[in-house]
Amino acid sequence: MRKLLFVCLMMVCACQTMKAHTDFNERPKLVVGIVVDQMRWDYLARYYDKFGDDGFKRLIGKGYSCDNCLINYLPTITAIGHTSIYTGTTPALHGICGNDFYIDDEAVYCTGDQSVDPVGTDNRKRGCMSPRNLLATTIGDQIRLHTDFKSKVVGISYKDRASILPAGRSSDHAYWLDKDNIQFMTSTYYRTELPDWAKAYNQELKQNKEAQKLGKNLGLSPVCGHITTDMAIAALKGEQLGKGEVTDMLCVSYSQTDVIGHEYSTRGEHTDEAYLELDKDLARLLMALDDQVGEGNYLLFLTADHGGAHNFQFMIDHKLGGGAWKVFDEALTSKLDTYLKEKFGPAVDRSIINGIMAYRVYLNHGKIKALGLDLAQVKDALVSYAREVPHVQFVMDFEKVNTWSVPDVLRSRALLGYHPHRSGDLLLVLEPGWYEFSKSSSPIGTTHGEWNPYDAHIPLLFYGWKIEHGSTSREVHITDIAPTITQMLHIQQPNACIGEAIDEVVNPR
């Protein structure tokens, strides 16, 4: 009798498991991706007692939290983070190697595209944008491919790169703010005219006295989060997302947290206000999703593109080390010129370096060739020079890093962040707590870009359709988000995806 009961129980379990893995036609009505720019993982705990019940606490209390989600490449930068979340891969394969980078000695902005025109305003500086530099598909692209492009994918953000890159290459909808005129806009890559709902919201925004008064300082205020939420809700309703026969996607990125972090760092009333107001915005967005799509009918994830270091002076004041790294900038003047002339002759100076972006040194290959110099010798000389610069802990030649004595974690992240035509030549890794400080940096603010946990440990919450409450401390990566979502939808992963689906989320026990 006991044997019979055991066999029956195993058959029931097997049937349930088989159903869970083979119900290929069951999908949510809507996928929602939320990225909070510069949100450290520990902010979930720092503000937990101050959060209301309907925002972050709802996602934590009813969703699944991956408490050890790490960024697995270098550098940790906004454009790269947004792209890696939605493509499931890293700069080595998706090609977005920073907010700014060089391609063949030419400086490019990640989403800049002079072949398109602005739509919604006539501001070419803000509007000539597209995903043309993106080499890989996104979650949204895969959803549209699977449904023969019947699905709608919409990207919304204050920042152009934070709406364009998540939305992918095939979307007809990416909207960002014209910061000069405080109006949402798009480009002719997507459409020739704003949809009626976007026009209507822009009219409302013109009447928003607080937003208009803030003007170019809007990003330094929680009001930026309020209007991002309003625009996302307008898109949700205007495009009737989640109301059709196929799965749609809404990508929302909150940028004010990053702008405020750069200006005021990780502590203080401004940062506190930013996250408590964001909590209210999340509650409003969730309520709108419940009303429009129905609770349990949408699959949502929330994460960050990167974290942020504590302000260097704050750390020094508390005897925790760190500092503002500006020696290398100063050294790239007469001292470096002297060094290069001694090494290679009077015709050689610092102009053989195009620039330093996000701790990467970009050499001018064209000029080096024209001067008759050997590129490998130039790199070796600069490596030797940089190793003597105070607070530079490691210098890596991307093409030689596999043979150098550096920690495996740095080697791996450097290679995953390296695209041979877009990532420069050398990577600088600073001592813990040190970060680059320029003339435009806020003395009480912060930045990001390095491998350390303060920059690379980010929140990851899943909520809604087929998500059971729980958490894991197992290490997962930013690149695991896309394959997790696509596996739950039973669609193909993005075409350069290297991440792995998070089994605890996809197959809850």
C-alpha positions in Angstrom: 0.0 0.0 0.0 2.8 2.4 0.9 4.6 1.5 -2.3 1.4 2.3 -4.3 1.0 5.7 -2.5 4.6 6.5 -3.2 4.4 5.7 -6.9 1.2 7.7 -7.2 2.8 10.7 -5.4 5.8 10.5 -7.8 3.6 10.4 -10.8 1.7 13.5 -9.6 4.9 15.3 -9.0 6.3 14.3 -12.4 3.1 15.5 -14.1 3.2 18.8 -12.4 6.9 19.2 -13.3 6.2 18.3 -16.9 3.4 20.8 -17.0 5.6 23.5 -15.6 8.3 22.9 -18.3 6.1 22.2 -21.3 3.3 24.7 -21.1 4.9 26.6 -23.9 1.9 28.8 -24.8 1.3 30.3 -21.4 2.8 33.8 -21.1 2.1 37.0 -19.2 0.3 39.8 -20.9 3.1 42.3 -20.2 6.8 42.2 -19.2 7.9 45.3 -17.2 11.6 46.1 -16.8 12.6 48.8 -14.2 16.1 50.0 -13.9 17.1 52.4 -11.0 20.2 54.2 -12.1 23.1 54.0 -9.6 21.1 52.0 -7.0 23.3 50.1 -4.6 22.0 46.8 -3.4 22.2 47.8 0.3 19.7 50.7 -0.3 16.9 48.0 -0.1 17.8 47.5 3.6 18.9 51.1 4.3 15.5 52.5 3.5 13.3 49.5 4.1 11.7 50.8 7.4 10.9 54.1 5.6 9.4 52.6 2.5 5.6 52.5 2.2 3.8 49.2 1.8 3.0 49.5 -1.9 6.3 50.1 -3.6 9.6 48.4 -2.8 8.1 46.5 0.1 5.5 45.0 -2.2 8.1 43.8 -4.6 10.3 42.4 -1.7 7.4 41.0 0.3 5.6 39.2 -2.6 8.4 38.8 -5.1 11.8 37.0 -5.4 15.0 38.7 -4.4 18.4 37.8 -5.7 20.6 39.3 -3.0 23.9 38.6 -4.5 23.6 40.0 -8.1 26.9 41.2 -9.4 28.0 43.0 -12.5 30.5 40.7 -14.2 32.4 43.1 -16.5 34.4 46.3 -16.5 33.6 49.2 -16.5 30.4 49.6 -14.6 28.8 52.4 -16.6 25.2 53.5 -17.3 24.9 52.7 -21.0 26.7 49.4 -20.5 24.5 48.4 -17.6 21.2 49.1 -19.4 22.4 47.2 -22.4 23.7 44.2 -20.5 20.5 43.8 -18.5 18.4 43.6 -21.7 20.8 41.7 -23.9 22.1 39.2 -21.4 25.6 39.8 -22.5 28.6 42.2 -22.0 30.4 44.9 -24.0 32.6 42.3 -25.6 29.6 41.1 -27.6 26.9 43.8 -27.5 29.3 46.6 -28.4 28.1 49.3 -26.1 31.4 50.0 -24.4 30.5 53.1 -22.4 28.4 56.3 -22.5 31.1 57.5 -24.8 33.9 55.5 -26.5 36.0 55.5 -29.6 35.5 53.6 -32.8 38.6 53.7 -35.2 39.9 56.8 -33.4 36.6 58.6 -33.7 34.8 59.6 -30.5 31.2 58.4 -30.5 28.3 58.8 -28.0 26.6 55.5 -27.4 23.3 56.4 -29.0 24.3 59.3 -31.2 23.2 59.1 -34.8 23.3 62.1 -37.1 21.5 60.2 -39.8 18.2 60.6 -37.9 16.2 63.7 -37.0 14.5 64.6 -33.7 10.8 64.1 -33.3 8.7 66.0 -30.7 11.1 69.0 -30.6 13.6 70.4 -33.0 16.6 69.9 -30.7 19.1 68.0 -32.7 21.6 67.9 -29.9 19.1 65.9 -27.8 17.2 64.1 -30.5 19.6 62.7 -33.1 19.7 59.3 -31.3 19.2 55.6 -32.2 20.4 52.2 -31.2 22.6 51.9 -34.3 25.8 51.1 -32.2 24.0 48.2 -30.5 25.2 44.9 -32.0 23.0 42.4 -30.1 19.2 41.9 -29.7 17.3 42.6 -26.5 14.5 40.9 -24.6 12.1 43.1 -26.4 13.6 42.3 -29.8 13.2 38.6 -29.0 9.6 39.1 -27.9 8.8 40.9 -31.2 10.6 38.2 -33.2 8.6 35.5 -31.6 5.3 37.2 -32.3 6.1 38.3 -35.8 6.5 41.8 -34.6 3.0 42.1 -33.3 4.2 42.9 -29.7 4.8 46.4 -28.7 8.0 47.3 -26.8 8.2 50.8 -25.2 11.2 52.4 -23.6 10.8 55.4 -21.2 13.4 57.4 -19.4 14.8 60.9 -18.6 18.1 59.8 -20.3 18.1 58.9 -24.0 20.5 55.9 -23.6 18.3 54.5 -20.8 15.2 54.3 -23.0 16.9 53.5 -26.4 19.2 50.7 -25.4 16.6 48.7 -23.3 14.0 49.1 -26.1 16.3 47.5 -28.6 16.7 47.8 -32.3 13.2 46.7 -33.5 11.0 48.8 -31.2 8.9 51.6 -32.6 8.7 53.3 -29.2 11.6 54.9 -27.3 11.0 58.3 -25.5 13.4 60.4 -23.6 13.4 64.0 -22.3 14.6 67.0 -24.2 16.3 68.5 -21.1 16.4 72.0 -22.8 12.7 72.2 -23.4 11.3 69.8 -20.8 9.4 67.7 -23.3 9.6 64.0 -24.1 10.9 63.3 -27.6 11.9 60.5 -29.9 13.7 60.3 -33.3 12.9 59.4 -36.9 14.6 56.0 -36.3 11.3 55.1 -34.6 8.6 57.3 -36.1 8.0 60.6 -37.9 5.5 62.0 -35.3 4.8 61.5 -31.6 1.7 59.4 -30.9 -1.3 61.3 -29.6 -0.9 60.1 -26.1 2.7 61.4 -26.0 1.6 64.7 -27.4 -1.2 64.9 -24.8 1.3 64.2 -22.0 3.7 66.8 -23.3 0.9 69.3 -23.1 0.4 68.3 -19.4 4.1 68.7 -18.8 4.1 72.2 -20.2 1.6 73.0 -17.4 3.7 71.4 -14.7 5.1 74.5 -13.1 7.5 72.6 -10.8 9.1 70.7 -13.7 9.3 73.7 -15.9 10.9 75.8 -13.1 13.5 73.2 -12.5 14.5 73.3 -16.2 17.9 71.8 -16.7 18.1 71.0 -13.0 15.2 68.6 -13.3 17.4 65.5 -12.9 18.5 66.8 -9.5 14.9 66.6 -8.2 12.5 63.7 -7.4 10.2 65.5 -9.8 12.2 63.8 -12.6 11.0 60.4 -11.2 7.4 61.7 -11.0 7.3 62.7 -14.7 9.0 59.5 -15.8 6.3 57.5 -14.0 3.6 59.7 -15.5 5.0 59.2 -19.0 5.3 55.4 -18.4 1.6 55.3 -17.3 0.6 57.4 -20.3 2.4 54.9 -22.6 0.8 52.0 -20.8 -2.6 53.4 -21.4 -2.0 55.1 -24.7 -0.5 52.0 -26.4 -2.9 49.6 -24.5 0.0 47.5 -23.4 -1.0 44.1 -22.1 -4.4 44.3 -23.8 -3.7 42.4 -27.0 -3.3 38.8 -27.9 0.5 38.8 -27.5 3.0 39.8 -24.8 4.1 43.4 -24.8 7.0 45.0 -22.9 7.5 48.3 -21.0 11.0 49.4 -20.1 11.3 52.1 -17.5 14.5 53.7 -16.2 14.7 56.1 -13.4 17.6 58.5 -13.8 17.2 61.0 -11.1 18.9 58.7 -8.6 22.1 58.8 -10.7 22.1 62.5 -11.2 21.5 63.1 -7.5 24.1 60.5 -6.5 26.8 62.2 -8.7 26.0 65.5 -7.1 25.3 64.5 -3.4 26.7 61.0 -3.1 25.2 58.1 -1.1 24.3 59.8 2.1 22.2 62.8 3.1 18.8 64.4 2.7 18.9 64.6 -1.1 19.6 60.9 -1.6 17.1 59.9 1.1 14.4 62.0 -0.5 15.2 60.5 -4.0 14.6 56.9 -2.8 11.6 57.6 -0.7 9.9 59.5 -3.5 10.9 56.8 -5.9 9.1 54.3 -3.6 5.9 56.3 -4.1 6.4 56.4 -7.8 6.8 52.6 -7.9 3.6 52.3 -5.9 1.8 54.5 -8.5 3.2 52.5 -11.4 2.2 49.2 -9.8 -1.3 50.4 -9.2 -1.6 51.5 -12.8 -0.3 48.1 -13.9 -2.9 46.4 -11.7 -5.7 48.5 -13.2 -4.5 48.2 -16.8 -3.3 44.6 -17.0 -4.4 43.0 -13.7 -2.3 41.8 -10.8 -0.7 38.5 -11.7 -0.9 39.2 -15.4 2.4 41.0 -15.7 6.0 39.8 -15.1 8.2 42.5 -13.6 11.9 42.8 -12.7 13.7 45.7 -11.0 17.4 46.1 -11.0 20.2 48.7 -11.4 22.7 49.5 -14.1 25.5 50.0 -11.5 26.0 51.1 -7.9 28.1 53.9 -6.6 31.0 54.6 -4.2 30.7 56.5 -1.0 32.1 60.0 -1.3 35.9 60.0 -0.8 35.9 62.7 1.9 33.2 60.9 3.8 35.4 57.8 3.8 38.5 59.7 4.8 36.6 61.4 7.6 35.7 58.0 9.0 39.2 56.6 8.6 38.1 54.2 5.9 40.6 55.2 3.2 40.0 56.0 -0.4 40.4 59.3 -2.2 39.9 61.5 -5.3 42.1 60.2 -8.1 43.3 63.1 -10.2 47.0 62.4 -10.4 46.9 60.8 -13.8 45.1 63.7 -15.3 47.8 66.0 -14.0 50.5 63.6 -15.2 49.1 63.7 -18.8 50.8 67.1 -19.2 54.5 67.9 -19.2 55.6 64.9 -17.2 54.0 62.4 -19.6 55.3 64.4 -22.6 58.8 64.3 -21.3 58.5 60.5 -20.7 57.2 59.8 -24.2 59.9 62.0 -25.9 62.6 60.2 -24.0 61.2 56.9 -25.0 60.3 57.5 -28.6 61.8 60.8 -29.8 60.9 64.5 -29.9 58.0 64.1 -32.2 56.0 61.9 -29.8 53.9 63.4 -27.0 50.6 62.8 -25.2 48.6 63.4 -28.5 49.1 59.7 -29.2 46.4 59.2 -26.6 42.9 59.9 -27.8 41.6 60.0 -24.2 40.8 58.2 -21.0 37.2 57.1 -20.6 35.9 55.1 -17.7 39.5 54.0 -16.6 40.3 52.9 -20.1 43.2 54.4 -22.2 42.4 54.9 -25.9 45.4 55.2 -28.1 45.4 57.0 -31.4 46.3 54.1 -33.6 46.4 56.2 -36.8 48.9 58.7 -35.3 51.0 55.9 -33.8 51.2 54.3 -37.2 52.0 57.6 -39.0 54.9 58.2 -36.6 56.3 54.8 -37.4 55.9 53.5 -33.9 55.3 50.0 -32.8 51.9 49.8 -31.0 53.0 47.0 -28.7 56.0 49.0 -27.6 53.9 52.1 -27.0 51.5 50.1 -24.8 54.3 48.5 -22.8 55.8 52.0 -22.2 52.5 53.4 -21.0 51.9 50.4 -18.8 55.3 50.9 -17.1 54.4 54.6 -16.7 50.9 54.0 -15.3 52.2 51.5 -12.8 54.1 54.3 -11.1 51.1 56.5 -10.8 49.9 56.7 -7.2 46.8 54.7 -6.3 46.7 52.7 -9.6 46.6 49.1 -8.4 46.7 47.3 -11.7 47.3 48.2 -15.3 46.1 45.8 -18.0 46.9 45.6 -21.7 43.6 44.1 -22.9 45.5 41.9 -25.5 47.9 40.5 -22.9 45.7 40.2 -19.8 45.4 36.4 -20.0 49.1 36.1 -19.3 49.5 38.7 -16.6 49.6 38.3 -12.9 46.2 39.8 -11.9 43.4 38.4 -9.9 41.1 36.1 -11.8 38.1 38.2 -11.1 39.7 41.3 -12.6 40.9 39.3 -15.6 37.5 37.9 -16.3 35.7 41.2 -15.9 38.2 43.0 -18.1 37.9 40.5 -20.9 34.1 40.5 -20.7 34.2 44.3 -21.0 36.6 44.3 -23.9 35.5 44.9 -27.5 38.6 45.0 -29.7 37.4 48.0 -31.7 35.6 50.0 -29.0 37.2 49.5 -25.6 40.6 51.1 -25.9 43.9 49.6 -25.2 44.7 49.7 -21.5 42.5 49.3 -18.4 43.4 51.0 -15.1 42.2 49.6 -11.8 42.4 51.8 -8.8 42.9 50.9 -5.2 39.6 50.3 -3.3 37.8 53.5 -2.4 39.5 55.6 -5.0 37.7 57.0 -8.0 38.3 59.4 -10.8 37.8 63.1 -9.9 37.7 65.9 -12.5 37.1 69.6 -12.5 33.4 69.0 -13.1 33.0 66.5 -10.3 31.0 67.4 -7.2 33.3 67.4 -4.1 30.4 66.0 -2.1 29.2 63.7 -4.8 30.3 60.3 -6.1 30.8 58.3 -9.3 31.1 54.6 -10.4 32.9 52.5 -13.0 35.1 50.1 -11.1 34.8 46.4 -10.1 34.3 46.8 -6.4 31.1 45.8 -4.7 30.0 49.4 -4.2 29.9 49.7 -8.0 29.1 46.1 -9.0 26.6 44.8 -6.4 23.1 45.6 -7.5 19.5 44.8 -6.5 17.5 42.3 -8.5 13.8 41.7 -7.7 11.3 39.6 -9.7 7.6 40.1 -9.2 4.2 39.1 -10.6 3.4 36.4 -13.1 4.6 32.9 -12.0 6.9 34.5 -9.4 6.9 32.9 -5.9 8.1 34.7 -2.8 11.6 34.0 -1.7 15.2 34.9 -2.0 18.7 33.6 -2.7 22.2 34.5 -1.7 23.7 32.5 -4.6 25.8 34.6 -6.9 24.0 35.6 -10.1 24.9 38.2 -12.7 23.4 41.1 -14.5 23.6 39.0 -17.6 21.3 36.4 -16.1 18.2 38.6 -16.2 17.5 38.4 -19.9 17.8 34.5 -20.1 15.6 34.3 -17.0 12.8 36.4 -18.6 13.0 34.7 -22.0 13.0 31.2 -20.6 9.9 32.1 -18.6 8.3 33.3 -21.8 9.5 30.2 -23.7 11.2 32.3 -26.4 14.7 32.4 -27.7 17.4 34.2 -25.7 18.9 37.4 -27.2 21.4 36.5 -29.9 24.6 37.3 -28.0 23.3 36.1 -24.6 25.9 34.5 -22.3 23.9 34.6 -19.1 22.1 31.7 -17.5 18.5 31.5 -16.4 18.1 31.8 -12.6 16.6 28.4 -11.8 15.2 29.5 -8.5 13.0 32.1 -10.3 12.2 30.0 -13.4 11.5 26.7 -11.5 10.4 27.6 -7.9 10.5 24.6 -5.6 
